[in-house]
């Protein structure tokens, strides 16, 4: 094989790998302090997609909903029409966020797709996804 052609091939391959690595979406799994901060942190939904990946437009009521996570493991969900509270746990190894509602047998388990100090992306059991941002 001709050495100059091999050098050009390796240079193009290296450039491709550098570009591909730079374009890869960075996914952070974070930890419990990303969710609740030192004392508490309030999150609002900014984006939803259906299980099929279609964008699900947020209603004005959904835009006003918020969930506050407390460092002691409790949470409070508020909207203009209802309130709910309970306990939450985050398993960084399994990348799951579990919400157990007070006075109910309802437990919601979400797959954590991305978690940083200011953004959290969750996937429900049905495959729908929600993106939250802090205030």
N, C-alpha and C positions, 0 to 999 in steps of 0.2 A: 504494500500500500504506500502511496506517496505521502511523505511526512508533512508537507504544507497542507494537503487536503485533510489529513488527520488532525492537525492543529486547528484548522478552521472548524472542523466538525466538533471538536472538544470545546472550542470557544463558544459556538452557537448553543451547544447542549448546556454548558455552564450558565450562559445568559438566560436560557429558558428556565432552568431550575431556580435561579435567583428571582426571576420575575414571578414564577408560579408560587414560590414560598412567600413572597411579599404580598401576593393577592389573596392568600388563604385567610379566611375569616378567623379572627382570634376569638376563642370561646373561653370565658373565664368561669370557673365553677365557684369561686369565692368561698366564704364561710358565713357563719351565723351573724357575725358583726356587720357584714355587708347588708344584711336584711334589716337588723334592728339598730345598728349604730351602738353607741355607748349606753343610751337609755331607751330611745325609741326613734323610729323613722316612719314617715308617712309616704305611701306610694299611690300613684294614680295610673289608671290604664291609659296608654297612649295609642295602642294598636291591637287589633284582634284579627285573626285569620281563622277560617273554618277548617274542619278536618281535611278538606280537599285542597287547602292552601289558598282559597279565595279570600280576598280582603273583606272583612266584615266591618262595615261602617259603624262607628260608635254613635249611639244616640246621645242627646244632650244630657239625659239622666245618667248614662254610663260614664260620660266625661266628668261628672260631678261626684262619682263614687270614689271612695278612698279606703285604703286599708292601712292601719297603723300597727306595726309590729313593735313589741316591747322586748327589751333585753331579758326580762324575766320569763319569757316564753309565752306570753299572752298576746292576743291580737284583738283589734276592734275594726269592724267594717262598718262604714257609714255611707248612707245615701240620703236623698231627699225624702224617701218613703219608708226606709227601714234601717235598723241597726242589728248587728250580730257580733258576737264575740266568742272567744274560745282560746285554745292553746295551740301553739305551733311548734314544730320541730323541723330541723334541717339536717339531712344526712348528706354530707359532702361526698362521701365515698359512693353512695348510691345515686347522688345528684337528685334527691327528692325533697320536696317541701310538703309537709303534712299539716293540714288544718283540721282540728277537732272542735266542732261547735258546741258551746255550752247548752245544756238542756235538750240535746238532740243526739240521735245515733248517727248523724251525718258526719262522715270523715271524708275530706277531699285530699287526694294525693296527686301532686303535680310533679312532672319531670322538669328539673331545672336545666334549661338549655343554655342560659347565660346569666351570670350574676356578677355585678360589679358594685361599686359604691353608689352609682346613680342610675343603673339600669338592671332590670330583672326580666328575663323572658322565660315563661312557663308553658308547658304543654299539658293539657288535660288528658284524662283517660280516653276521651273520644278522638284525640288527635288535634283538637283545636289549640291555637296558641294565643297567648296574651303577652304583650310587652308593657311593663310598668316603668315609670320614672319617678324619682323622688321630687318633693317640692323644691 
